[in-house]
């Protein structure tokens, strides 16, 4: 199972990342408290097996590709209102994770045409771009009949490991965790994350 840990921004947190992590999210959305504040070379401490995902919200193609090169990003996560055409252009240069904010099954209709993505990420609908700390109704996922695998996000906490392990959707590949694993804003509790990873990947 993929476990993506988003919003890591301190040197201490980065130094504690192990190869049990699948992906680490580097948030480049400047209004976010978790926006990247370290120079690119600081991320070289990450294990080579951990994929780097750059999170962008309605950013220009030029800026995204600049960050892909500078931070050696493996994936670009499009978390805003980017068009299908824009996504296709980015996919020529990087693997893409496309985010969809979900409040009802109707929101799943928005995925049509986004077949350039390596993964979809289904997050809780909010007027902002993520960070709600709330779950959507996971039963909505039963309405997803597409062929692109997805990650689940939105308010996932340590107490959800059993529920996550029991998800049987054929396209479900993993989770994206964030604020529920913080000891203070933008500072992750790495011991809590390690325990969670062990629990959801033990099967």
HELIX and SHEET records of a PDB file:
HELIX    1   1 UNK A   11  UNK A   15  1                                   5    
HELIX    2   2 UNK A   40  UNK A   45  5                                   6    
HELIX    3   3 UNK A   61  UNK A   70  1                                  10    
HELIX    4   4 UNK A   84  UNK A   91  1                                   8    
HELIX    5   5 UNK A  105  UNK A  111  5                                   7    
HELIX    6   6 UNK A  138  UNK A  143  5                                   6    
HELIX    7   7 UNK A  158  UNK A  160  5                                   3    
HELIX    8   8 UNK A  161  UNK A  165  1                                   5    
HELIX    9   9 UNK A  179  UNK A  181  5                                   3    
HELIX   10  10 UNK A  190  UNK A  200  1                                  11    
SHEET    1   A 9 UNK A   2  UNK A   6  0                                        
SHEET    2   A 9 UNK A  23  UNK A  27  1                                        
SHEET    3   A 9 UNK A  51  UNK A  56  1                                        
SHEET    4   A 9 UNK A  75  UNK A  78  1                                        
SHEET    5   A 9 UNK A  95  UNK A 102  1                                        
SHEET    6   A 9 UNK A 119  UNK A 124  1                                        
SHEET    7   A 9 UNK A 150  UNK A 152  1                                        
SHEET    8   A 9 UNK A 172  UNK A 177  1                                        
SHEET    9   A 9 UNK A   2  UNK A   6  1                                        
SHEET    1   B 2 UNK A 182  UNK A 184  0                                        
SHEET    2   B 2 UNK A 187  UNK A 188 -1                                        
END                                                                             
